[in-house]
Amino acid sequence: MNKIFVLGAGQMQVPIIKKVKERGDYCIVADFDKYAPGMKYADVALSVSTNDRDAVLVAAREYAVNGILTTSDYPVNVVAFVARKLSLPAMSVEVAKICTDKYLQRQLFSENRINCPFYKLIAGGEDLVALDDFPYIIKPIDSSASRGVKKVNNRDELMDYFPVACSFSKSGKVIVEKFVEGREFSVETLSQDGRTFIIAITEKITKGEEQGFFVEDAHLIPANLSVAEKCLIETEVLKAISVIGVNNCPTHTEVKLNADGAWIIEIACRLGGDNITSDLVPLATGVDMLENLIRLSIGEPVDIHQTIHHYAAIQFFNQENYDRCVDFLGHEDKRIVRKEIGAKHNRVIASSMDRMGYCIMQARTREEIYDILSELN
């Protein structure tokens, strides 16, 4: 029996905790919130901050863990630190640092001729005044879930949103980058022993551009791409992963595609969220990404063999589609795999935390998936 240390017990971490238990492994979980929903599934539940690397290291030694992992952004730094101290498989400390700092990523990509937009680290008002090639995206260098990210179309909007973006940054640092037009995708990979495997490319639909926000409204696997477009994305993503030096971990890469090529928006050294890797990838391909994350953490070979060729999607609920979605889900449809209906509200969908629920679907053809999404929207 392996002893697996999972950092984080929030709702998004529940699937990986359950997967550890399904395997018959011993599961130690750490979360600052002792009432976090994943705590009840653990063999050992520790009220420890996932960002307290020294406390996590003490616990990892105490329980003699065989692997340590997370599905969250910032705790990958602690995973890397503890893994290095205990000689466990994981991303390096440097890789974790780069993958949780958007400014460091931009520097690295720019130096190595990876397609990425113009960027500037903002220290204060003087830096903002110097910017005049609108529109820009302003974002904290170290946040997630689209928190603190906004498109700004003029200097007044930029000046107004700067303190908001700063408030979402752990370091207080903000980056401004040129807005890139184009279709949006994410790429899910697994890297092990110096090799990287592209498992899936997800087509992304966002919501809120009119207000300057870009929150994921739907995801679809496999993405609707020509052979040439797929090659462009894969080539640029593999180049970026190689430049960072990613190994023994998953990555989730956000990409924009336009007539000038594939542009890397950012790379995280974790599994994709929004139920992409927990649900959509296995429903579309048969590849179990949660199982593979555990395998990576204990040094077992990953299983990337695609056993099915289906289509899968997730639709999130917003003010416009909420009533239609709830009505549709009131009728039994075998194509709907899972659903979660939250309370309706009238707040602007400014981050993924503002969404009101979702439903996950699987079909044998792209047309079927489009038909369901059409009914929901």
Phi, psi and omega in degrees: 000129177274152174252112185252128180259116180254125178265115181109134180226022177289180184303323181287344178266349182304316181301321181288325177296316178296323180295320176302315180292322178300326179288346184088014179273162178271128190244117173256130183235137176240136174201141179299328181270109182292347178258010179303142189300332181283345184299325186290344180268352186276153170286323175227123180248117184250128177276077184228137177297136179289352177257001179269088188296326181290318179294321179294320179297317178301315180294319180298321177290319181300320183264004177048057185289150177267341181203152177225139184204168174208158171247010179258168184285289191295325180298351176299334176296321179286321175304312182296318180298309182294318179300319178295317181296326185255007180057046177256154179292133176182174172296156178286164177300320180294318179297316179300319180297314181294321184282354176242015178223103186297330179290314178300321177298313181299318178301311182297315181295317180297317180294334185248018175058038170273136181299110175211154185286165170306143181214159177207131173282130186258121180263337181176194187300325181298321178295324180293321181296329184285349183270129182216007181258066185286156005274157176237164166252129175251136184206149171296150181283348190218035176251178180216176177061028179066012180288128179080010182256132180205146171275131179240134188259350180203174185293325179298315178297320179297312181296321181294320187272345182308309179295331177294312178300318179300323183294340179265001182260129177297324182269349184080010183257145184229145176242143172245133180223153181297134178291130180255121174287155174141171176284149186250141180217163167229152184236128181255126181227163171231130178242131180208134177052041175083003178242141178243133181244123174277119184266320183199151170244126184257132173275134188241135173243127182250166183226146171102011183300329181299327178266000179095005182254154182225073182263134181300126180255333178201152174229145180222132176233134356281155179294151179275092185228146170285167178301318181294318179295318179300318180296318178302311181296311183299318181297314182291322180294315180296323176298314182295317179298320179295318180298319179292326183091029182297137175201149176055044176194164173277167168222151175234112185247129176264133188226145168244142182239126175215189185296340180270356177129196178261129184246126179280119178274309172191160179235132174246139179266061177209173173291151175294142178271204179057029179067012180296306185272335178285330186234304190295315181300309178296325179293326182271329188239339186085356179278123183271099185288326177294316175302317181292327175298318178295317179300317177302319185290338181246005175081017175274147180300136178285154178250105185254011184289122179280121184257343177223160178228075181247185177239140180220149181208159171233134176244125176269158184262138178225183183300323184285324186253358188306308184295319179296319180296313181298318178296315180299318183286350175285347177253135183293131178217115185296344180283343176275116186273319183203153180212156174214117184253118177262185180281142178283143177213173183246014178289152174296138177281086184264341176208171181297341179290344183270354182288158192249015180137185182196164167222144181248136184227156178223139178212168182271344180226157176296323182299320178299315180298315179299322179298317180295313180299324178296318179295325181285336185244000000 
